[in-house]
């Protein structure tokens, strides 16, 4: 077994590949098991807390690896910062992240409309659908954990220096002055269901399409030669300011508590 794990698989060290596969399988089993607990119960809160603790430990190890402090998990730094040299500027950064912002806006609108339904009508928010379908609940927990780990990994891979040799700086996208803010006030008795259908199958299909859209945006960004930000670069960009970094962690943590423990 030792010589077998000393080679490479698709350019990745065999030992690392085996550990990644076994960890992934264990994570899937964990999510499938915890999805059987009903929300607002002690087992649900305990298993969510264990999941949260696991993500925190992994991110701490990644952070220590970035600073070369054992014990740690080491990831190579990203080769280039984003936006690329010659493609900077707040407007360019806004255009380069626009696909991710569009997906986020569509999800936000769907959630707001899903909440704004009557008392006896089908809610199509992700939290409600996850409670109705155990497989969706398990998949959602898996996505939540992976997002938490990916966020830590993206920040751990921050380039030490930009391509020009200067320290990498985060560019905050500038929202055009002619952008219109969209706000929605909830009045379930006045506007029941709004524009959403009443089929749970449609709701599940929407969230599957969101995942597909994220995959397509990621593939397109990786082939754009730096014109568009991939998921990792997008996370590093929006989490640059300390306030944004803390806010994103709080939002992620609250979302997990609301979806799996509350």
ZADO-1210 file (C-alpha; in nm, 4 decimals, padded with zeros to 6 digits):
<atoms>
<atom x="00.0000" y="00.0000" z="00.0000" code="UNK" pos="1"/>
<atom x="00.2932" y="00.2341" z="00.0778" code="UNK" pos="2"/>
<atom x="00.4430" y="00.2280" z="-00.2752" code="UNK" pos="3"/>
<atom x="00.0945" y="00.2570" z="-00.4228" code="UNK" pos="4"/>
<atom x="00.0289" y="00.5824" z="-00.2318" code="UNK" pos="5"/>
<atom x="00.3664" y="00.7287" z="-00.3243" code="UNK" pos="6"/>
<atom x="00.2697" y="00.8007" z="-00.6868" code="UNK" pos="7"/>
<atom x="00.0304" y="01.0512" z="-00.8403" code="UNK" pos="8"/>
<atom x="-00.3266" y="01.0348" z="-00.9722" code="UNK" pos="9"/>
<atom x="-00.4125" y="01.2905" z="-01.2424" code="UNK" pos="10"/>
<atom x="-00.1169" y="01.4983" z="-01.1278" code="UNK" pos="11"/>
<atom x="-00.2258" y="01.4929" z="-00.7615" code="UNK" pos="12"/>
<atom x="-00.0249" y="01.3004" z="-00.4991" code="UNK" pos="13"/>
<atom x="-00.1950" y="00.9646" z="-00.4466" code="UNK" pos="14"/>
<atom x="-00.1956" y="00.9974" z="-00.0673" code="UNK" pos="15"/>
<atom x="-00.3700" y="01.3335" z="-00.0854" code="UNK" pos="16"/>
<atom x="-00.6204" y="01.1993" z="-00.3367" code="UNK" pos="17"/>
<atom x="-00.7087" y="00.8997" z="-00.1160" code="UNK" pos="18"/>
<atom x="-00.7441" y="01.1185" z="00.1930" code="UNK" pos="19"/>
<atom x="-00.9672" y="01.3620" z="00.0015" code="UNK" pos="20"/>
<atom x="-01.1923" y="01.0826" z="-00.1272" code="UNK" pos="21"/>
<atom x="-01.2270" y="00.9207" z="00.2154" code="UNK" pos="22"/>
<atom x="-01.2941" y="01.2586" z="00.3775" code="UNK" pos="23"/>
<atom x="-01.5579" y="01.3361" z="00.1161" code="UNK" pos="24"/>
<atom x="-01.7315" y="01.0033" z="00.1695" code="UNK" pos="25"/>
<atom x="-01.7257" y="01.0505" z="00.5467" code="UNK" pos="26"/>
<atom x="-01.8704" y="01.3991" z="00.5081" code="UNK" pos="27"/>
<atom x="-02.1525" y="01.2694" z="00.2865" code="UNK" pos="28"/>
<atom x="-02.2346" y="00.9970" z="00.5411" code="UNK" pos="29"/>
<atom x="-02.2354" y="01.2553" z="00.8193" code="UNK" pos="30"/>
<atom x="-02.4717" y="01.4865" z="00.6302" code="UNK" pos="31"/>
<atom x="-02.7034" y="01.1978" z="00.5423" code="UNK" pos="32"/>
<atom x="-02.7202" y="01.0868" z="00.9062" code="UNK" pos="33"/>
<atom x="-02.7750" y="01.4307" z="01.0575" code="UNK" pos="34"/>
<atom x="-03.0478" y="01.5124" z="00.8036" code="UNK" pos="35"/>
<atom x="-03.2776" y="01.2686" z="00.9879" code="UNK" pos="36"/>
<atom x="-03.3064" y="01.4922" z="01.2941" code="UNK" pos="37"/>
<atom x="-03.5973" y="01.7351" z="01.3108" code="UNK" pos="38"/>
<atom x="-03.5248" y="02.1028" z="01.3541" code="UNK" pos="39"/>
<atom x="-03.5556" y="02.2712" z="01.6941" code="UNK" pos="40"/>
<atom x="-03.4475" y="01.9534" z="01.8718" code="UNK" pos="41"/>
<atom x="-03.1427" y="01.8847" z="02.0854" code="UNK" pos="42"/>
<atom x="-02.9907" y="01.6288" z="01.8406" code="UNK" pos="43"/>
<atom x="-03.0309" y="01.8733" z="01.5511" code="UNK" pos="44"/>
<atom x="-02.8597" y="02.1512" z="01.7444" code="UNK" pos="45"/>
<atom x="-02.5820" y="01.9168" z="01.8651" code="UNK" pos="46"/>
<atom x="-02.5029" y="01.7807" z="01.5179" code="UNK" pos="47"/>
<atom x="-02.5097" y="02.1287" z="01.3644" code="UNK" pos="48"/>
<atom x="-02.2760" y="02.2510" z="01.6377" code="UNK" pos="49"/>
<atom x="-02.0418" y="01.9606" z="01.5608" code="UNK" pos="50"/>
<atom x="-02.0494" y="02.0533" z="01.1911" code="UNK" pos="51"/>
<atom x="-01.9751" y="02.4157" z="01.2763" code="UNK" pos="52"/>
<atom x="-01.6861" y="02.3133" z="01.5016" code="UNK" pos="53"/>
<atom x="-01.5421" y="02.0944" z="01.2254" code="UNK" pos="54"/>
<atom x="-01.5445" y="02.3811" z="00.9748" code="UNK" pos="55"/>
<atom x="-01.3862" y="02.6156" z="01.2292" code="UNK" pos="56"/>
<atom x="-01.1071" y="02.3653" z="01.3026" code="UNK" pos="57"/>
<atom x="-01.0307" y="02.3161" z="00.9316" code="UNK" pos="58"/>
<atom x="-01.0226" y="02.6917" z="00.8730" code="UNK" pos="59"/>
<atom x="-00.7918" y="02.7437" z="01.1713" code="UNK" pos="60"/>
<atom x="-00.5556" y="02.4787" z="01.0349" code="UNK" pos="61"/>
<atom x="-00.5638" y="02.6500" z="00.6943" code="UNK" pos="62"/>
<atom x="-00.4894" y="02.9821" z="00.8588" code="UNK" pos="63"/>
<atom x="-00.1957" y="02.8330" z="01.0489" code="UNK" pos="64"/>
<atom x="-00.0707" y="02.6804" z="00.7259" code="UNK" pos="65"/>
<atom x="-00.0738" y="03.0230" z="00.5641" code="UNK" pos="66"/>
<atom x="00.1497" y="03.1449" z="00.8471" code="UNK" pos="67"/>
<atom x="00.3650" y="02.8270" z="00.8528" code="UNK" pos="68"/>
<atom x="00.2696" y="02.7406" z="01.2105" code="UNK" pos="69"/>
<atom x="00.2267" y="02.3667" z="01.2787" code="UNK" pos="70"/>
<atom x="-00.0037" y="02.1860" z="01.3141" code="UNK" pos="71"/>
<atom x="-00.1544" y="02.3120" z="00.9913" code="UNK" pos="72"/>
<atom x="-00.3038" y="02.2370" z="00.6528" code="UNK" pos="73"/>
<atom x="-00.0958" y="02.3833" z="00.3714" code="UNK" pos="74"/>
<atom x="-00.2403" y="02.5108" z="00.0435" code="UNK" pos="75"/>
<atom x="-00.0336" y="02.6727" z="-00.2328" code="UNK" pos="76"/>
<atom x="-00.0909" y="03.0458" z="-00.2757" code="UNK" pos="77"/>
<atom x="-00.2841" y="03.1562" z="-00.5818" code="UNK" pos="78"/>
<atom x="-00.0531" y="03.2487" z="-00.8695" code="UNK" pos="79"/>
<atom x="-00.2202" y="03.5780" z="-00.9522" code="UNK" pos="80"/>
<atom x="-00.4326" y="03.8327" z="-00.7775" code="UNK" pos="81"/>
<atom x="-00.7653" y="03.9505" z="-00.9226" code="UNK" pos="82"/>
<atom x="-00.8400" y="04.1812" z="-01.1019" code="UNK" pos="83"/>
<atom x="-00.5419" y="04.1067" z="-01.3257" code="UNK" pos="84"/>
<atom x="-00.2856" y="04.3789" z="-01.4071" code="UNK" pos="85"/>
<atom x="-00.4296" y="04.6103" z="-01.6699" code="UNK" pos="86"/>
<atom x="-00.7831" y="04.4946" z="-01.5873" code="UNK" pos="87"/>
<atom x="-00.8230" y="04.6851" z="-01.2616" code="UNK" pos="88"/>
<atom x="-01.0524" y="04.9670" z="-01.1668" code="UNK" pos="89"/>
<atom x="-01.3745" y="04.9524" z="-00.9718" code="UNK" pos="90"/>
<atom x="-01.5938" y="04.9400" z="-01.2829" code="UNK" pos="91"/>
<atom x="-01.3923" y="04.6517" z="-01.4296" code="UNK" pos="92"/>
<atom x="-01.4142" y="04.4677" z="-01.0993" code="UNK" pos="93"/>
<atom x="-01.7911" y="04.5154" z="-01.0977" code="UNK" pos="94"/>
<atom x="-01.8207" y="04.3742" z="-01.4506" code="UNK" pos="95"/>
<atom x="-01.5929" y="04.0812" z="-01.3682" code="UNK" pos="96"/>
<atom x="-01.8032" y="03.9802" z="-01.0687" code="UNK" pos="97"/>
<atom x="-02.1412" y="04.0541" z="-01.2297" code="UNK" pos="98"/>
<atom x="-02.2293" y="03.6860" z="-01.3030" code="UNK" pos="99"/>
<atom x="-02.1927" y="03.5974" z="-00.9331" code="UNK" pos="100"/>
<atom x="-02.3824" y="03.9091" z="-00.8292" code="UNK" pos="101"/>
<atom x="-02.6623" y="03.8207" z="-01.0720" code="UNK" pos="102"/>
<atom x="-02.6975" y="03.4688" z="-00.9269" code="UNK" pos="103"/>
<atom x="-02.7019" y="03.6118" z="-00.5743" code="UNK" pos="104"/>
<atom x="-02.9686" y="03.8674" z="-00.6707" code="UNK" pos="105"/>
<atom x="-03.1921" y="03.6002" z="-00.8275" code="UNK" pos="106"/>
<atom x="-03.1618" y="03.3845" z="-00.5148" code="UNK" pos="107"/>
<atom x="-03.2413" y="03.6822" z="-00.2911" code="UNK" pos="108"/>
<atom x="-03.5520" y="03.7727" z="-00.4922" code="UNK" pos="109"/>
<atom x="-03.6708" y="03.4087" z="-00.4881" code="UNK" pos="110"/>
<atom x="-03.6260" y="03.3883" z="-00.1089" code="UNK" pos="111"/>
<atom x="-03.8117" y="03.7151" z="-00.0510" code="UNK" pos="112"/>
<atom x="-04.1001" y="03.6090" z="-00.2740" code="UNK" pos="113"/>
<atom x="-04.1000" y="03.2647" z="-00.1113" code="UNK" pos="114"/>
<atom x="-04.1365" y="03.4164" z="00.2335" code="UNK" pos="115"/>
<atom x="-04.4185" y="03.6418" z="00.1148" code="UNK" pos="116"/>
<atom x="-04.6762" y="03.3641" z="00.0816" code="UNK" pos="117"/>
<atom x="-05.0030" y="03.3060" z="00.2578" code="UNK" pos="118"/>
<atom x="-05.0357" y="03.0924" z="00.5681" code="UNK" pos="119"/>
<atom x="-05.1875" y="02.7928" z="00.3889" code="UNK" pos="120"/>
<atom x="-04.9818" y="02.8156" z="00.0715" code="UNK" pos="121"/>
<atom x="-04.6663" y="02.6324" z="-00.0287" code="UNK" pos="122"/>
<atom x="-04.3465" y="02.8064" z="00.0775" code="UNK" pos="123"/>
<atom x="-04.0630" y="02.7559" z="-00.1692" code="UNK" pos="124"/>
<atom x="-03.7781" y="02.8988" z="00.0380" code="UNK" pos="125"/>
<atom x="-03.4794" y="02.6695" z="00.0725" code="UNK" pos="126"/>
<atom x="-03.5337" y="02.6302" z="00.4483" code="UNK" pos="127"/>
<atom x="-03.8920" y="02.5090" z="00.4032" code="UNK" pos="128"/>
<atom x="-03.8122" y="02.2740" z="00.1156" code="UNK" pos="129"/>
<atom x="-03.5191" y="02.1251" z="00.3079" code="UNK" pos="130"/>
<atom x="-03.7545" y="02.0319" z="00.5921" code="UNK" pos="131"/>
<atom x="-03.9872" y="01.8562" z="00.3475" code="UNK" pos="132"/>
<atom x="-03.7176" y="01.6540" z="00.1676" code="UNK" pos="133"/>
<atom x="-03.4499" y="01.4753" z="00.3708" code="UNK" pos="134"/>
<atom x="-03.2184" y="01.4325" z="00.0703" code="UNK" pos="135"/>
<atom x="-03.2327" y="01.8066" z="00.0051" code="UNK" pos="136"/>
<atom x="-03.1614" y="01.8756" z="00.3708" code="UNK" pos="137"/>
<atom x="-02.8535" y="01.6500" z="00.3578" code="UNK" pos="138"/>
<atom x="-02.7324" y="01.8125" z="00.0351" code="UNK" pos="139"/>
<atom x="-02.7893" y="02.1585" z="00.1794" code="UNK" pos="140"/>
<atom x="-02.5860" y="02.0761" z="00.4900" code="UNK" pos="141"/>
<atom x="-02.3081" y="01.9423" z="00.2668" code="UNK" pos="142"/>
<atom x="-02.3103" y="02.2637" z="00.0622" code="UNK" pos="143"/>
<atom x="-02.3094" y="02.4769" z="00.3781" code="UNK" pos="144"/>
<atom x="-02.0060" y="02.2925" z="00.5171" code="UNK" pos="145"/>
<atom x="-01.8206" y="02.3071" z="00.1862" code="UNK" pos="146"/>
<atom x="-01.8895" y="02.6799" z="00.1514" code="UNK" pos="147"/>
<atom x="-01.7424" y="02.7378" z="00.4963" code="UNK" pos="148"/>
<atom x="-01.4310" y="02.5376" z="00.4132" code="UNK" pos="149"/>
<atom x="-01.3981" y="02.6911" z="00.0656" code="UNK" pos="150"/>
<atom x="-01.4172" y="03.0390" z="00.2167" code="UNK" pos="151"/>
<atom x="-01.1288" y="02.9626" z="00.4497" code="UNK" pos="152"/>
<atom x="-00.9314" y="02.7997" z="00.1694" code="UNK" pos="153"/>
<atom x="-00.9838" y="03.0989" z="-00.0621" code="UNK" pos="154"/>
<atom x="-00.8512" y="03.3399" z="00.1995" code="UNK" pos="155"/>
<atom x="-00.5619" y="03.1060" z="00.2831" code="UNK" pos="156"/>
<atom x="-00.4585" y="03.1108" z="-00.0844" code="UNK" pos="157"/>
<atom x="-00.4437" y="03.4913" z="-00.1056" code="UNK" pos="158"/>
<atom x="-00.1432" y="03.5837" z="-00.3239" code="UNK" pos="159"/>
<atom x="00.1442" y="03.7161" z="-00.1164" code="UNK" pos="160"/>
<atom x="00.2241" y="03.9761" z="-00.3817" code="UNK" pos="161"/>
<atom x="00.0585" y="04.1047" z="-00.6947" code="UNK" pos="162"/>
<atom x="00.2056" y="04.0424" z="-01.0378" code="UNK" pos="163"/>
<atom x="00.3801" y="04.3793" z="-01.0254" code="UNK" pos="164"/>
<atom x="00.5661" y="04.2907" z="-00.7053" code="UNK" pos="165"/>
<atom x="00.3545" y="04.5199" z="-00.4887" code="UNK" pos="166"/>
<atom x="00.1446" y="04.3849" z="-00.2006" code="UNK" pos="167"/>
<atom x="-00.1898" y="04.2562" z="-00.3244" code="UNK" pos="168"/>
<atom x="-00.4738" y="04.4987" z="-00.2636" code="UNK" pos="169"/>
<atom x="-00.8422" y="04.4233" z="-00.2581" code="UNK" pos="170"/>
<atom x="-01.0586" y="04.6191" z="-00.4977" code="UNK" pos="171"/>
<atom x="-01.4135" y="04.6838" z="-00.3831" code="UNK" pos="172"/>
<atom x="-01.6604" y="04.6845" z="-00.6740" code="UNK" pos="173"/>
<atom x="-01.8275" y="05.0212" z="-00.7273" code="UNK" pos="174"/>
<atom x="-02.2018" y="05.0085" z="-00.7793" code="UNK" pos="175"/>
<atom x="-02.3034" y="05.2325" z="-01.0712" code="UNK" pos="176"/>
<atom x="-02.4781" y="05.5525" z="-00.9641" code="UNK" pos="177"/>
<atom x="-02.7802" y="05.4668" z="-01.1757" code="UNK" pos="178"/>
<atom x="-02.8372" y="05.1331" z="-00.9988" code="UNK" pos="179"/>
<atom x="-03.1841" y="05.0959" z="-00.8520" code="UNK" pos="180"/>
<atom x="-03.2263" y="04.9449" z="-00.5056" code="UNK" pos="181"/>
<atom x="-03.5063" y="04.6911" z="-00.4887" code="UNK" pos="182"/>
<atom x="-03.6945" y="04.6527" z="-00.1623" code="UNK" pos="183"/>
<atom x="-03.9925" y="04.4348" z="-00.0872" code="UNK" pos="184"/>
<atom x="-04.2309" y="04.4634" z="00.2054" code="UNK" pos="185"/>
<atom x="-04.4100" y="04.1483" z="00.3146" code="UNK" pos="186"/>
<atom x="-04.7892" y="04.1567" z="00.3230" code="UNK" pos="187"/>
<atom x="-04.9007" y="03.7909" z="00.3076" code="UNK" pos="188"/>
<atom x="-05.2694" y="03.8694" z="00.3355" code="UNK" pos="189"/>
<atom x="-05.2579" y="04.1350" z="00.0628" code="UNK" pos="190"/>
<atom x="-05.0175" y="03.9699" z="-00.1846" code="UNK" pos="191"/>
<atom x="-05.0441" y="03.5916" z="-00.1391" code="UNK" pos="192"/>
<atom x="-04.7816" y="03.3902" z="-00.3288" code="UNK" pos="193"/>
<atom x="-04.6860" y="03.6913" z="-00.5425" code="UNK" pos="194"/>
<atom x="-04.5209" y="03.5549" z="-00.8597" code="UNK" pos="195"/>
<atom x="-04.4029" y="03.2135" z="-00.7418" code="UNK" pos="196"/>
<atom x="-04.5695" y="02.8864" z="-00.8460" code="UNK" pos="197"/>
<atom x="-04.7211" y="02.6594" z="-00.5821" code="UNK" pos="198"/>
<atom x="-04.5328" y="02.3424" z="-00.6772" code="UNK" pos="199"/>
<atom x="-04.2642" y="02.2048" z="-00.4468" code="UNK" pos="200"/>
<atom x="-04.1116" y="02.0286" z="-00.7487" code="UNK" pos="201"/>
<atom x="-04.0617" y="02.3677" z="-00.9120" code="UNK" pos="202"/>
<atom x="-03.8973" y="02.4937" z="-00.5940" code="UNK" pos="203"/>
<atom x="-03.6528" y="02.2036" z="-00.5841" code="UNK" pos="204"/>
<atom x="-03.5871" y="02.2491" z="-00.9555" code="UNK" pos="205"/>
<atom x="-03.5038" y="02.6155" z="-00.8990" code="UNK" pos="206"/>
<atom x="-03.2335" y="02.5332" z="-00.6434" code="UNK" pos="207"/>
<atom x="-03.0900" y="02.2642" z="-00.8687" code="UNK" pos="208"/>
<atom x="-03.0710" y="02.5259" z="-01.1433" code="UNK" pos="209"/>
<atom x="-02.8894" y="02.7608" z="-00.9035" code="UNK" pos="210"/>
<atom x="-02.6199" y="02.4968" z="-00.8507" code="UNK" pos="211"/>
<atom x="-02.5927" y="02.4399" z="-01.2262" code="UNK" pos="212"/>
<atom x="-02.5682" y="02.8159" z="-01.2827" code="UNK" pos="213"/>
<atom x="-02.2857" y="02.8434" z="-01.0289" code="UNK" pos="214"/>
<atom x="-02.0967" y="02.5604" z="-01.2020" code="UNK" pos="215"/>
<atom x="-02.1406" y="02.7254" z="-01.5432" code="UNK" pos="216"/>
<atom x="-02.0257" y="03.0633" z="-01.4109" code="UNK" pos="217"/>
<atom x="-01.7198" y="02.8990" z="-01.2545" code="UNK" pos="218"/>
<atom x="-01.6272" y="02.7189" z="-01.5772" code="UNK" pos="219"/>
<atom x="-01.6798" y="03.0337" z="-01.7834" code="UNK" pos="220"/>
<atom x="-01.4657" y="03.2407" z="-01.5452" code="UNK" pos="221"/>
<atom x="-01.1796" y="02.9911" z="-01.5553" code="UNK" pos="222"/>
<atom x="-01.1753" y="03.0148" z="-01.9345" code="UNK" pos="223"/>
<atom x="-01.2019" y="03.3941" z="-01.9475" code="UNK" pos="224"/>
<atom x="-00.8276" y="03.4526" z="-01.8913" code="UNK" pos="225"/>
<atom x="-00.8933" y="03.6749" z="-01.5930" code="UNK" pos="226"/>
<atom x="-01.1724" y="03.8867" z="-01.7386" code="UNK" pos="227"/>
<atom x="-01.4235" y="03.7272" z="-01.5003" code="UNK" pos="228"/>
<atom x="-01.3592" y="03.6303" z="-01.1392" code="UNK" pos="229"/>
<atom x="-01.3941" y="03.2640" z="-01.0494" code="UNK" pos="230"/>
<atom x="-01.5580" y="03.1624" z="-00.7226" code="UNK" pos="231"/>
<atom x="-01.2365" y="03.1678" z="-00.5213" code="UNK" pos="232"/>
<atom x="-01.1360" y="03.5105" z="-00.6517" code="UNK" pos="233"/>
<atom x="-01.4861" y="03.6446" z="-00.5923" code="UNK" pos="234"/>
<atom x="-01.4768" y="03.5328" z="-00.2281" code="UNK" pos="235"/>
<atom x="-01.1367" y="03.6926" z="-00.1725" code="UNK" pos="236"/>
<atom x="-01.2512" y="04.0161" z="-00.3362" code="UNK" pos="237"/>
<atom x="-01.5710" y="04.0677" z="-00.1376" code="UNK" pos="238"/>
<atom x="-01.4105" y="03.9607" z="00.1916" code="UNK" pos="239"/>
<atom x="-01.1160" y="04.2009" z="00.1651" code="UNK" pos="240"/>
<atom x="-01.2355" y="04.4662" z="00.4142" code="UNK" pos="241"/>
<atom x="-01.2421" y="04.3419" z="00.7737" code="UNK" pos="242"/>
<atom x="-01.6044" y="04.4497" z="00.8167" code="UNK" pos="243"/>
<atom x="-01.7096" y="04.2457" z="00.5121" code="UNK" pos="244"/>
<atom x="-01.5077" y="03.9472" z="00.6347" code="UNK" pos="245"/>
<atom x="-01.6803" y="03.9495" z="00.9740" code="UNK" pos="246"/>
<atom x="-02.0227" y="04.0097" z="00.8180" code="UNK" pos="247"/>
<atom x="-01.9861" y="03.7152" z="00.5796" code="UNK" pos="248"/>
<atom x="-01.8894" y="03.4844" z="00.8673" code="UNK" pos="249"/>
<atom x="-02.1902" y="03.6011" z="01.0709" code="UNK" pos="250"/>
<atom x="-02.4284" y="03.5532" z="00.7767" code="UNK" pos="251"/>
<atom x="-02.2894" y="03.2051" z="00.7055" code="UNK" pos="252"/>
<atom x="-02.3173" y="03.1044" z="01.0712" code="UNK" pos="253"/>
<atom x="-02.6710" y="03.2391" z="01.1086" code="UNK" pos="254"/>
<atom x="-02.7793" y="03.0660" z="00.7879" code="UNK" pos="255"/>
<atom x="-02.6547" y="02.7331" z="00.9227" code="UNK" pos="256"/>
<atom x="-02.8291" y="02.7817" z="01.2561" code="UNK" pos="257"/>
<atom x="-03.1546" y="02.8803" z="01.0833" code="UNK" pos="258"/>
<atom x="-03.1425" y="02.5936" z="00.8326" code="UNK" pos="259"/>
<atom x="-03.0304" y="02.3043" z="01.0523" code="UNK" pos="260"/>
<atom x="-03.0767" y="02.3870" z="01.4213" code="UNK" pos="261"/>
<atom x="-03.3616" y="02.6351" z="01.4656" code="UNK" pos="262"/>
</atoms>
